[in-house]
Amino acid sequence: MKTRIRTISILGSMIVFLLLGFYVYQVNAETSGRYSVQDYQKRISELSKENKNLEINSAQAGSLNSIAELIEELGFEKTDKIEYIKVVDTLIVIK
């Protein structure tokens, strides 16, 4: 009878320690998983902000390129010197 009780208590102790070890493993895995999720959420947020900035920069670059192409199509030229015409009230222009 004593050997039976001893065997049961040893098996019970082993099962308790096994379950305790498994519990510690599960808690550790869950904690590391939550930290991984938080890191991924931060990274997603950073990438979303960077993506918005890239979209804005791309749109601006595209509009500048289209303006340059439109200027070339219309035949505009770059000016080097600007000359202003002075209008005097006392002069009359006759054709």
Beta strands, then each sheet from edge to edge (+ up, - down):
end
